Amino acid sequence: MPSDEFEEFVAATSQRLLGTAVLLCGDHHLAQDLVQTTYTKVFTSWRRVRGADNPVAYARAILLKTYLSHQRRRSSSESPVEVVPDAAGVGPDTTVRMDLLTALGELSQQDRAVLVLRYWEDLSVGETSRALGITDVACRSRTSLALARLRTHFPDLEDLR
Amino acid sequence: MNLHEEMRVVVAHLDPEPGRIAAQARATGHRRRRRTQTVGVLAAVAVLGGLATTQVGGGRTRAVDPAGRTTDDTTTQTPTTDSAPSPASRATGGHLTVRALRGAIEEVSAGSFSDFRGQDVGDELYGELTFAPSDGLGAGTVGVNVQPGSILDGDAFACTEWMVDCSVRTLPGGERLRTYQDVDTAAGGQRWVAERLTRDRSLRVVAAALNGFDLPANEFDVRREAPVLTKDQLVAVVTQDVWSLPMPDGPTADAPGYTELP
């Protein structure tokens, strides 16, 4: 394998994948572990990933499967994870950042994944459904329910379609 | 508040350190390849030695997939009952769910059924089918989710502004019912929803009926003017005594050609 091809892929995709992981995990360190595990799997399947129609989507699918399978092995009583801001990661509005992650943390893993894919990754209902292995109807049901729960924290959440 | 923008704020200052990630992925990935190649060799030796082993391919072990999917692909107009399944072909949770859905619909409406699909993700079950009522006006999807009531923790189980024609009521036994039209549907699509929450909040059953079919890329295939089941019929579906977690085995309607969703 060309020694820099994989490195170039990581450089081009890691920012976005880490963002997805943070929104899913609600914790920076867990997200870093998830991203590392994902890229290790990408590396061991590099021939397949590189040859895929959409290598980025392939990597995202690996990240999602890893996240969902890990969460299933955890206790069923999920609780929101307190965000410990990184010294280098403190941004302009830390209150909003912590509140949104806390609110996302109150959702089930699948509901979190649906919202992250639809409103962070900007995937359609069909693309989200296929990424999570659920039907479009189930995806819409989860989206509606998850948004309703977010609105209990953010009543001014825009009317989303 | 725009959700995408708020998410962007949350992740704006992350530094993934791609060089470190790539280097560690390579190192760990190489070690795993050496380990799986060793496992492959050992498994091959075991086969030669006449010992039972799992299937081996490409240097990686692979678990044998258990059987469990029906192969009957005929669509029937009248309900039939399955013979008792053998242990080797026990129906999955998704299969049982969609069979129960068909049986529940048959209690409230006449028509034909096809395209049986379902999903079992452990503590949640999903089933859907295509239903064409005998009014001849067109077919649409009916789906049902069977979930633990804890999924609604924090939800007031009330009507919100995005639920059209919404009503919430409490049944004599203390169960809660919520019905509404979901406006988050692609152009032309109509989706009626009935939702039941048991008194002890242990079980949530939510069923939806459409006036056609969801398509990829937010498109909708409109087949009729109104959803294939009315709100009252959906309420009758979710309040039947057939739903539980896990779904029980037993005589239920047939679901020929059932497909397990990934």
Boltz contact constraints between the chains, C-beta under 6 A:
constraints:
  - contact:
      token1: [A, 7]
      token2: [B, 22]
      max_distance: 6.0
  - contact:
      token1: [A, 10]
      token2: [B, 18]
      max_distance: 6.0
  - contact:
      token1: [A, 10]
      token2: [B, 21]
      max_distance: 6.0
  - contact:
      token1: [A, 10]
      token2: [B, 22]
      max_distance: 6.0
  - contact:
      token1: [A, 11]
      token2: [B, 18]
      max_distance: 6.0
  - contact:
      token1: [A, 14]
      token2: [B, 16]
      max_distance: 6.0
  - contact:
      token1: [A, 14]
      token2: [B, 18]
      max_distance: 6.0
  - contact:
      token1: [A, 14]
      token2: [B, 21]
      max_distance: 6.0
  - contact:
      token1: [A, 15]
      token2: [B, 16]
      max_distance: 6.0
  - contact:
      token1: [A, 18]
      token2: [B, 14]
      max_distance: 6.0
  - contact:
      token1: [A, 18]
      token2: [B, 16]
      max_distance: 6.0
  - contact:
      token1: [A, 19]
      token2: [B, 11]
      max_distance: 6.0
  - contact:
      token1: [A, 22]
      token2: [B, 11]
      max_distance: 6.0
  - contact:
      token1: [A, 23]
      token2: [B, 7]
      max_distance: 6.0
  - contact:
      token1: [A, 36]
      token2: [B, 21]
      max_distance: 6.0
  - contact:
      token1: [A, 39]
      token2: [B, 21]
      max_distance: 6.0
  - contact:
      token1: [A, 39]
      token2: [B, 25]
      max_distance: 6.0
  - contact:
      token1: [A, 40]
      token2: [B, 25]
      max_distance: 6.0
  - contact:
      token1: [A, 40]
      token2: [B, 28]
      max_distance: 6.0
  - contact:
      token1: [A, 40]
      token2: [B, 29]
      max_distance: 6.0
  - contact:
      token1: [A, 43]
      token2: [B, 25]
      max_distance: 6.0
  - contact:
      token1: [A, 43]
      token2: [B, 26]
      max_distance: 6.0
  - contact:
      token1: [A, 43]
      token2: [B, 29]
      max_distance: 6.0
  - contact:
      token1: [A, 44]
      token2: [B, 29]
      max_distance: 6.0
  - contact:
      token1: [A, 44]
      token2: [B, 32]
      max_distance: 6.0
  - contact:
      token1: [A, 89]
      token2: [B, 13]
      max_distance: 6.0
  - contact:
      token1: [A, 91]
      token2: [B, 12]
      max_distance: 6.0
  - contact:
      token1: [A, 91]
      token2: [B, 13]
      max_distance: 6.0
  - contact:
      token1: [A, 93]
      token2: [B, 9]
      max_distance: 6.0
  - contact:
      token1: [A, 97]
      token2: [B, 10]
      max_distance: 6.0
  - contact:
      token1: [A, 100]
      token2: [B, 6]
      max_distance: 6.0
  - contact:
      token1: [A, 100]
      token2: [B, 10]
      max_distance: 6.0
  - contact:
      token1: [A, 119]
      token2: [B, 3]
      max_distance: 6.0
  - contact:
      token1: [A, 119]
      token2: [B, 4]
      max_distance: 6.0
  - contact:
      token1: [A, 120]
      token2: [B, 7]
      max_distance: 6.0
  - contact:
      token1: [A, 124]
      token2: [B, 217]
      max_distance: 6.0
  - contact:
      token1: [A, 124]
      token2: [B, 218]
      max_distance: 6.0
  - contact:
      token1: [A, 125]
      token2: [B, 218]
      max_distance: 6.0
  - contact:
      token1: [A, 126]
      token2: [B, 216]
      max_distance: 6.0
  - contact:
      token1: [A, 126]
      token2: [B, 217]
      max_distance: 6.0
  - contact:
      token1: [A, 133]
      token2: [B, 262]
      max_distance: 6.0
  - contact:
      token1: [A, 135]
      token2: [B, 128]
      max_distance: 6.0
  - contact:
      token1: [A, 136]
      token2: [B, 214]
      max_distance: 6.0
  - contact:
      token1: [A, 137]
      token2: [B, 128]
      max_distance: 6.0
  - contact:
      token1: [A, 137]
      token2: [B, 143]
      max_distance: 6.0
  - contact:
      token1: [A, 138]
      token2: [B, 126]
      max_distance: 6.0
  - contact:
      token1: [A, 144]
      token2: [B, 182]
      max_distance: 6.0
  - contact:
      token1: [A, 144]
      token2: [B, 184]
      max_distance: 6.0
  - contact:
      token1: [A, 148]
      token2: [B, 160]
      max_distance: 6.0
  - contact:
      token1: [A, 149]
      token2: [B, 154]
      max_distance: 6.0
  - contact:
      token1: [A, 154]
      token2: [B, 1]
      max_distance: 6.0
  - contact:
      token1: [A, 156]
      token2: [B, 1]
      max_distance: 6.0
  - contact:
      token1: [A, 157]
      token2: [B, 1]
      max_distance: 6.0
  - contact:
      token1: [A, 158]
      token2: [B, 2]
      max_distance: 6.0
